[in-house]
Amino acid sequence: MKIKLFLLVFCLSLVSSIGFAQKDGAKSIISDKVKIKKYHTIDELERMPKGEVLALYRERNTVLTRILPYIALATKPGVTMVTIGIPTNSDNIKALDTQHEAADEYVNSTTFFLNEYLPYADTRNIISGILFYEEIMKSLHTFNEYR
């Protein structure tokens, strides 16, 4: 009975330590929150109210801000430091966390600015910006062809 209890405790400890170790080691380069569900046509965008177009522009800007600096490492969410061979030591984890925090601050600052100024922009210019951003995002699917 003592052996079974010991084995049970040992196995639970092993499983929980592996689980905690993966949380520290599996730092994603690009956030899993960065996703595009749909690309739009000019006709779809022209039918949208300006408020929706503004929100879409801000979203596209945020997505590109969170992906473009890292395209040499990854072009889609879910790629981790382990996946691309970056050691998961405390310095590298801290550097990535610091970078994500800086990106959050930049996105928040840019979103605040866009909330204040973008409503004054011509809707056609905002739509053109969205279409341009979406073309950039589509081109990320072919990025590996340049390697």
N, C-alpha and C positions, 0 to 999 in steps of 0.2 A: 504494500500500500504506500509506503514511504517512497519507494522508487517511482511509482506512478505519479505521485504528487510532485516529486522533484522534477520528473520529466515534463509534466504539465507546466510548472512554473518556468522551467528552462525554455521550453518552446514558446511560451507567451512572451517571455523577456526577449528572446531572439527576434520574434516577429515584430514586436513593438520597436525594438532598436533599429531594425531594418527600415521600418516605416518612418521613423524620425530621421534617420540618415538620408533617406531619399528626399525629404522635404528640403533639407539644406543643400543637397547636391543637384537637384533638378531645377535649377534656376533657368527660367525661360528667357531667351534673348528678347523676343517680341511678345508682348502681353497677349494672352488668349482672348482678351476683350476686343482686340483689334480685328474686326471682321466686317466684310461688305456683303450684305445679303443680296443686293440687287444693283445692277447698273441701269442707267436711265437713258432714254432717248430725248432728243430736244423737244419733241411733241409732248411727252409726259411731263417734262419740267415746265413747259410753257402753260400747261393746264393747272399746275399746282399754285396754291396761294403763295404770296411772297413769304409769309412766315415759315412755311414748309421748306421753301427753297433756301431760306437763310439757315435753317437748322441743318439741312443736307450739306450745305457748303461748309459749315463749321465741323460737321462730322467727318467729311472728306479731308479737311485740313488736319484734323486730329489724327486720322488714320495714317496719312502720309508722314506726319511728324513722328509717329511712333514706329514707322517701318523704314523710311529712306536712309536714316543714318546707319542702319545695320545691314544693308543689303549685301555687303561683303561677307557677312556671317550667316544671315538667314533672310528669307524673303516672305516667310509666313509664320504665324504664331505656332508655338509648341516646340520649336527647336530650342534645345537646352544647351547649356555649357558642355555637358557630358556628350551630347550628340556630335558636337563639332570638335571635341578633344581638348577643351579648355579645362585645366585642372580646377577642381572645386575646393580650393583652399579658401581660408577665411579672407585673404586679401582680394581674391577674384570675386568672391560673393559680395564682399563689401563694395567693391568698385561697381559691380552691376547694380546693386541696390541704390547706390549713390546716383548712378546714371539714370535709373528709373525715377528717382525722386526729382532730379533736375528736369527730366522730361515732363513730369507731372506739373512742376512749377511753370515751365514754359507753355505747356498746353493751357493751363489755367489762365495765365497772363494773356495769351493770344486769344482765347475764347472771350475773356472779358473785353478786350479791345474790339473784337469782331462784333460782340453784342452791342457795343456802343456805336460803332462806325458803319458797319455793314448795312444797316437799314437805309442809309443814305445812298447806297450804291444803286445804279440802274439794274433792274431785274435781269435784263438781257446780259449784262456783264457778269452777274452772279451765276446765271445759267451757263455762260461760256466757261467760267471758272470751274464749275462742277464737272462739265464735260471734259475739260482739260485734265482735272484731277483724276477722273475715272479712266481716261486713256493711260495715264501714268500707272494707275493701279493695275489695269489690264496688262500692261507691258511687264509687270513684275512676274506674271505667269510664264513669260518667255525669257526671263533673265538667265536661266541656266544655259541657254543656247550660246551665250557670249563667253562662257567659261572655257 
